[in-house]
Amino acid sequence: MKDYNVSANVSGPGGHISIGNQLRGSAHVSENPTLERLTLDYDGNLRVYRWFESNSTWVSIWALLQDWSLNWRAGSPCGPFGICEVDVEGGTIACTCPSGYTPISSTDFTKGCSTTRTPPGCGHDASTQQTIMVEQPDTDFYYNDLTWVTGVDHIEECKKICLSECKCIAATFSGSTCYLKGNSTLGYMEDGISAADRPILLMKLLGLPADATPKLRNRFLVPIIAVTTFVSVIVLGACVWWQKRRLHYTTWWRGAHSKAWDVVSNAGHVGPVRFSYQNLVEMISNFSYPLGEGGYGKVYKGCVKDQRCSLPTLVAVKVLKHGNKEKQFRAEIDTLSKIHHLNLVGLLGFCIGRHHKEKKLLVYEYLENGSLDQYLSPRSMEQPLPWSMRLFIAVGTARGIAYLHHECRPPILHCDIKPQNVLLDENFAPKVADFGFAARFCELEQSHLTMSGIRGTCGYMAPEWLKSGGITSKADVYSYGMLLLELIHGLNTTGGDHMSLIEWGFECLAAGSIIPDPQIRECGFGDPHPADVNVHQHLGTQEHLVDEEQEEWMQQQKLHLLRLALWCVHQLPACRPSMSDVVQLIEGSGDINDPPSCKCNHYNQYMRFQL
């Protein structure tokens, strides 16, 4: 099958793609002049490709069908007579040939399959040839171009209908209907639908000559069975022996190489890149530059060459501990490859080592300014982050967590929000990290998770987590509230008694102003700091105010966020706001009541306006 190129008009950024006077789709296009083409690919999908001069490569930047469950039904990606097996969740396809067929090309699966047992067509004498129907369960073809017959009670009746029609090359029996196919240019597909009436593909093939006697065939049957049985026993024994000799090859290696786990099976797929273990070891200079260690493994700094850019790209490589099971590793890959947000750390690639010494590795984008905790530690107080930057970090972190709770399907619970898991890029924009092993839950407000197998950090864990082990999304809200208190205070105090920070917050509310810590030299809006890059314009701060007005305005901002933080750390989960409400409130969408020091009665007491 061939690609068919069509000319199209593409407007400016976010513009439309039109052919003639008809709108065909829309795509986000860069303002910079680029060379692009619109292509109807062999799999039936319409794509926009952009030319990258740096490496002379066309890269797909948009596709009409983004959903794999629709994309693979649009055409015949495996070529004539090829069977397309689809993994919708993993976004991969695998091509095989039906019984009696062989691949036309061993390197290009789009060429399809062929057979030497093609039955005679119309007008040929079939008296000396026997035609048979070969069954292929759970398989269907894309379109039936002859006809269909209803009221067919048995599969044998469907076979007879196709055998009696000279134009019929295949049929599908499903329920009580027989669908006939006569076009050889379309391939087949594994249906994969869990229904009561699964389709059965029937392939018409040339069998033995019609005058061959059963006696002649049976003459070779007994020796063939005997030889086959003997060889099978020898092969089985050799396999058992070999398996015992290679116990160090783990079971997850076999699963990792299944067709459903090959997430980069074709060039058109955009997602995490699969690296070899040796390549990643070279990238991180044989584990020479450690960045830190988390609950699931150590992180190292590395350098990788981007295929779309001539310059090297810095990356952070997480080496997972042996205790992480394959199921957890698959969960992190599956989660991170589908999540894209400005305030969440992105996954660039992964590695599944074959040998037991080759660990599982994840490749993340590298954040130049490290984690937030190093800017809240006592040793950083000589040049603390200015308030405008701390506010900027608080807003971005809340947006990232709100995305996990309210935009992901299914929603995701982080379970370990703390300054160490908030990373800062070159402009100190925050990105939430280490959420790949987080728990998923389908109903955000009603589902509860038990504490077993879920991580957390003392000082940031909600009280219901420690008491009952049952948690909801409000546990993340509590952790964010503790993080927000530290940003307002300017110093990480959860290493000791975290309740002292909450008590400090209530003391500030009672005093009507933020009580400064003697260890901290608070920076105003005009104080120089390496992190204070365009933050005033981003947050709309009033740079023209005099020093006294600046100080008063900053105090009111801090008190506003302090009330919100104390609501987030309320003892009762029902009294805490959701993360979507937190984002609106932290951006100044309304006033907030002073939180009570005792248990509240109603969920909406924390604000005086309706969202």
PyMOL commands that set and color helices and strands:
alter all, ss='L'
color gray80, all
select helices_A, chain A and resi 68-71+109-111+155-164+214-245+251-256+259-261+277-283+326-337+372-375+378-380+387-406+419-421+463-467+474-489+499-511+535-539+547-568+573-575+579-586+603-606
alter helices_A, ss='H'
color red, helices_A
select strands_A, chain A and resi 4-5+9-10+16-19+22-26+36-40+46-52+57-63+83-87+92-96+102-103+113-114+129-137+139-141+148-150+170-174+177-181+188-190+200-209+273-274+290-294+297-305+312-320+347-351+361-365+412-413+422-424+430-432+439-440
alter strands_A, ss='S'
color yellow, strands_A
deselect
rebuild
show_as cartoon
